Amino acid sequence: MKRPKPLKWAQDWFVVDATNRGLGRLATRSHACSWGKDNPSFTPYLDSGDHVVVINADKVRMTGNKVEQKIIIRTAGIPAG
């Protein structure tokens, strides 16, 4: 009886055009694709994600008043940090 061959994870390359796409939706979708969450054989401890290349990132669409009102605060993430 032959021993089954281990599965070989083939990582694909995806090119995403960010022209007129919402920032949050683009970030969520590209992160899920790069981490491998959209693959049926997703395993958190294996590198089963694909490679994602985003082009035209300067033409991404910002909805609402994010450009004028967004304040980025950087903290250490611990109390009193």
Backbone as ProteinMPNN parsed JSONL, in Angstrom:
{"seq_chain_A": "MKRPKPLKWAQDWFVVDATNRGLGRLATRSHACSWGKDNPSFTPYLDSGDHVVVINADKVRMTGNKVEQKIIIRTAGIPAG", "coords_chain_A": {"N_chain_A": [[0.836, -1.176, 0.0], [0.615, 2.138, -0.915], [1.996, 5.047, 0.506], [0.249, 8.049, 1.181], [0.907, 11.079, -0.593], [2.162, 14.104, 0.802], [0.205, 17.108, 0.993], [0.854, 19.74, -1.219], [1.233, 23.078, -0.846], [0.348, 25.442, -3.005], [1.181, 28.652, -3.589], [-0.487, 31.442, -4.769], [-0.329, 34.392, -6.83], [-1.81, 37.526, -6.522], [-2.969, 40.404, -8.113], [-4.139, 43.452, -7.22], [-6.16, 46.093, -8.142], [-6.443, 49.222, -6.847], [-7.952, 51.394, -7.554], [-10.569, 53.619, -7.051], [-11.688, 52.063, -4.983], [-13.004, 51.257, -1.78], [-11.256, 52.036, 1.234], [-11.296, 50.468, 3.645], [-12.638, 48.095, 2.901], [-10.966, 47.161, 0.891], [-8.605, 46.719, 2.341], [-9.438, 44.745, 4.164], [-10.166, 42.588, 2.495], [-7.766, 42.068, 1.072], [-6.071, 41.383, 3.171], [-7.26, 39.055, 4.191], [-6.917, 37.378, 2.022], [-4.129, 37.289, 1.82], [-3.476, 36.033, 4.176], [-4.677, 33.595, 3.961], [-7.264, 32.941, 4.621], [-9.38, 32.574, 2.893], [-9.035, 30.177, 1.673], [-10.054, 26.773, 1.328], [-8.617, 24.95, 2.789], [-7.627, 26.147, 5.121], [-5.363, 26.648, 7.712], [-4.371, 27.845, 10.801], [-1.682, 27.805, 11.748], [-0.079, 27.218, 9.593], [1.631, 28.388, 6.673], [-0.381, 29.23, 4.46], [-1.283, 31.19, 2.845], [-1.76, 33.539, 0.124], [0.114, 35.568, -2.206], [-0.174, 39.062, -2.342], [-0.43, 41.879, -4.36], [-0.788, 45.282, -4.433], [-1.823, 47.712, -6.625], [-1.875, 51.13, -7.778], [-2.38, 52.427, -5.322], [-2.492, 55.007, -4.414], [-4.802, 56.018, -5.432], [-6.963, 55.201, -3.975], [-10.25, 55.156, -2.562], [-11.53, 57.298, -0.131], [-14.04, 57.259, 2.165], [-16.609, 59.383, 3.501], [-15.499, 61.809, 5.896], [-12.878, 61.116, 6.441], [-10.296, 61.853, 5.654], [-9.949, 64.487, 6.515], [-10.74, 64.409, 9.239], [-9.732, 62.191, 10.613], [-7.864, 61.025, 13.302], [-4.876, 59.743, 14.271], [-3.827, 57.791, 16.843], [-1.194, 56.61, 18.66], [-0.484, 54.038, 20.809], [1.02, 52.079, 23.465], [-0.453, 49.914, 24.149], [-0.764, 48.784, 26.614], [-1.896, 49.192, 30.025], [-1.376, 52.458, 31.292], [0.714, 52.881, 29.581]], "CA_chain_A": [[0.0, 0.0, 0.0], [1.416, 3.356, -1.021], [1.752, 6.11, 1.469], [-0.21, 9.235, 0.441], [1.841, 12.198, -0.653], [1.666, 15.281, 1.526], [-0.324, 18.167, 0.137], [1.787, 20.829, -1.498], [0.481, 24.322, -0.892], [0.793, 26.335, -4.069], [0.786, 30.021, -3.304], [-0.771, 32.206, -5.97], [-0.093, 35.837, -6.791], [-2.973, 38.312, -6.899], [-2.719, 41.821, -8.325], [-5.376, 44.157, -6.918], [-6.171, 47.492, -8.548], [-7.129, 49.943, -5.778], [-8.612, 52.586, -8.087], [-11.973, 53.791, -6.659], [-12.136, 51.055, -4.024], [-13.016, 51.742, -0.408], [-10.031, 51.673, 1.944], [-11.522, 49.38, 4.589], [-12.982, 46.859, 2.18], [-9.755, 46.718, 0.201], [-7.676, 46.204, 3.34], [-9.98, 43.509, 4.714], [-10.109, 41.52, 1.485], [-6.387, 41.712, 0.76], [-5.497, 40.711, 4.338], [-7.791, 37.692, 4.251], [-6.294, 36.617, 0.934], [-2.711, 37.072, 2.105], [-3.34, 35.131, 5.319], [-5.165, 32.295, 3.545], [-8.572, 32.678, 5.212], [-10.347, 32.233, 1.864], [-8.744, 28.837, 1.171], [-10.794, 25.749, 2.076], [-7.694, 24.192, 3.639], [-6.993, 27.122, 6.012], [-4.856, 26.218, 9.016], [-3.729, 29.062, 11.299], [-0.25, 27.69, 12.003], [0.628, 26.973, 8.343], [1.664, 29.501, 5.727], [-1.185, 28.807, 3.31], [-1.794, 32.392, 2.194], [-1.291, 33.9, -1.205], [0.819, 36.846, -2.296], [-1.069, 40.115, -2.824], [0.231, 43.105, -4.8], [-1.779, 46.334, -4.625], [-1.352, 48.775, -7.503], [-2.659, 52.366, -7.729], [-2.816, 52.631, -3.935], [-2.732, 56.429, -4.182], [-6.124, 56.355, -5.961], [-7.982, 54.539, -3.166], [-11.327, 56.08, -2.206], [-11.786, 57.489, 1.296], [-15.434, 57.652, 2.331], [-16.87, 60.292, 4.609], [-14.525, 62.865, 6.132], [-11.711, 60.5, 7.064], [-9.061, 62.554, 5.315], [-9.833, 65.689, 7.338], [-11.053, 64.234, 10.647], [-9.111, 61.02, 11.215], [-6.737, 61.282, 14.187], [-4.213, 58.476, 14.561], [-3.2, 57.816, 18.158], [-0.358, 55.424, 18.832], [-0.251, 53.693, 22.204], [1.755, 50.844, 23.664], [-1.419, 48.833, 24.278], [-0.838, 48.306, 27.992], [-2.344, 50.272, 30.886], [-0.384, 53.464, 31.674], [1.884, 52.716, 28.751]], "C_chain_A": [[0.882, 1.239, 0.0], [1.007, 4.365, 0.036], [1.297, 7.358, 0.704], [0.813, 10.351, 0.502], [1.287, 13.375, 0.151], [1.184, 16.349, 0.55], [0.712, 19.264, -0.029], [0.97, 22.096, -1.688], [1.082, 25.224, -1.963], [0.273, 27.73, -3.758], [0.644, 30.786, -4.614], [-0.421, 33.67, -5.745], [-1.352, 36.523, -7.273], [-2.556, 39.771, -7.032], [-4.062, 42.527, -8.179], [-5.224, 45.607, -7.345], [-7.035, 48.261, -7.556], [-7.858, 51.185, -6.266], [-10.095, 52.551, -7.74], [-12.507, 52.648, -5.808], [-12.082, 51.656, -2.63], [-11.822, 51.21, 0.367], [-10.232, 50.468, 2.855], [-11.809, 48.058, 3.913], [-11.773, 46.283, 1.451], [-8.781, 46.09, 1.191], [-8.144, 44.869, 3.903], [-9.829, 42.35, 3.738], [-8.668, 41.096, 1.185], [-5.718, 41.013, 1.938], [-5.98, 39.272, 4.442], [-7.154, 36.808, 3.18], [-4.832, 36.32, 1.235], [-2.503, 36.123, 3.279], [-3.831, 33.728, 5.003], [-6.536, 31.956, 4.084], [-9.607, 32.27, 4.161], [-10.09, 30.853, 1.256], [-9.529, 27.805, 1.973], [-9.902, 24.941, 3.021], [-6.96, 25.116, 4.606], [-6.61, 26.462, 7.329], [-4.051, 27.375, 9.569], [-2.215, 28.97, 11.453], [0.559, 27.364, 10.755], [0.584, 28.21, 7.458], [0.932, 29.065, 4.465], [-1.763, 29.999, 2.559], [-1.177, 32.627, 0.836], [-0.572, 35.241, -1.14], [-0.115, 37.872, -2.925], [-0.239, 41.345, -3.155], [-0.862, 44.122, -5.089], [-1.165, 47.418, -5.502], [-2.332, 49.945, -7.418], [-3.204, 52.633, -6.333], [-3.071, 54.107, -3.643], [-4.105, 56.866, -4.69], [-7.249, 55.672, -5.196], [-8.999, 55.573, -2.707], [-11.5, 56.102, -0.693], [-13.216, 57.988, 1.438], [-15.581, 58.573, 3.533], [-15.821, 61.383, 4.696], [-13.253, 62.325, 6.78], [-10.425, 61.288, 6.821], [-8.864, 63.76, 6.222], [-9.939, 65.4, 8.834], [-10.335, 63.082, 11.336], [-7.89, 61.422, 12.03], [-6.14, 59.926, 14.549], [-3.469, 58.629, 15.875], [-2.438, 56.512, 18.329], [-0.099, 55.207, 20.308], [0.503, 52.374, 22.28], [0.813, 49.649, 23.836], [-1.491, 48.243, 25.672], [-1.281, 49.477, 28.873], [-1.173, 51.161, 31.326], [0.866, 53.376, 30.818], [2.055, 53.792, 27.755]], "O_chain_A": [[1.788, 1.367, 0.823], [-0.163, 4.501, 0.393], [1.894, 7.698, -0.318], [1.493, 10.543, 1.51], [0.078, 13.607, 0.17], [1.691, 16.473, -0.565], [1.368, 19.659, 0.934], [0.122, 22.176, -2.577], [2.205, 25.707, -1.82], [-0.935, 27.951, -3.676], [1.542, 30.775, -5.456], [-0.244, 34.118, -4.612], [-1.906, 36.157, -8.31], [-1.87, 40.308, -6.162], [-5.007, 42.242, -8.916], [-4.266, 46.275, -6.956], [-8.228, 47.987, -7.433], [-8.341, 51.964, -5.444], [-10.799, 51.599, -8.076], [-13.684, 52.305, -5.916], [-11.211, 52.474, -2.335], [-11.419, 50.062, 0.179], [-9.422, 49.542, 2.838], [-11.28, 47.02, 4.311], [-11.584, 45.067, 1.403], [-8.196, 45.044, 0.909], [-7.337, 43.96, 4.097], [-9.409, 41.258, 4.122], [-8.382, 39.905, 1.059], [-4.878, 40.137, 1.732], [-5.198, 38.371, 4.746], [-6.888, 35.63, 3.416], [-4.345, 35.228, 0.941], [-1.461, 35.474, 3.369], [-3.459, 32.772, 5.682], [-6.947, 30.798, 4.02], [-10.624, 31.673, 4.514], [-10.858, 30.408, 0.404], [-9.657, 27.949, 3.189], [-10.401, 24.317, 3.958], [-5.782, 24.893, 4.886], [-7.427, 25.805, 7.973], [-3.137, 27.858, 8.9], [-1.528, 29.98, 11.3], [1.78, 27.243, 10.843], [-0.376, 28.979, 7.489], [1.55, 28.588, 3.513], [-2.647, 29.828, 1.72], [-0.195, 31.988, 0.457], [-0.647, 35.954, -0.139], [-0.771, 37.586, -3.927], [0.558, 41.804, -2.337], [-1.76, 43.865, -5.891], [-0.119, 47.977, -5.17], [-3.487, 49.765, -7.03], [-4.362, 53.021, -6.18], [-3.803, 54.424, -2.705], [-4.531, 57.985, -4.403], [-8.367, 55.569, -5.7], [-8.654, 56.733, -2.487], [-11.604, 55.054, -0.054], [-13.566, 59.032, 0.887], [-14.774, 58.54, 4.462], [-15.308, 61.834, 3.671], [-12.625, 63.014, 7.584], [-9.568, 61.37, 7.7], [-7.745, 64.034, 6.655], [-9.289, 66.078, 9.629], [-10.341, 63.02, 12.565], [-6.985, 62.081, 11.517], [-6.837, 59.061, 15.08], [-2.592, 59.483, 16.011], [-3.001, 55.431, 18.155], [0.439, 56.082, 20.986], [0.612, 51.647, 21.294], [1.233, 48.502, 23.684], [-2.225, 47.278, 25.886], [-1.066, 50.634, 28.51], [-0.109, 50.66, 31.689], [1.954, 53.747, 31.26], [3.014, 53.772, 26.983]]}, "name": "protein", "num_of_chains": 1, "seq": "MKRPKPLKWAQDWFVVDATNRGLGRLATRSHACSWGKDNPSFTPYLDSGDHVVVINADKVRMTGNKVEQKIIIRTAGIPAG"}
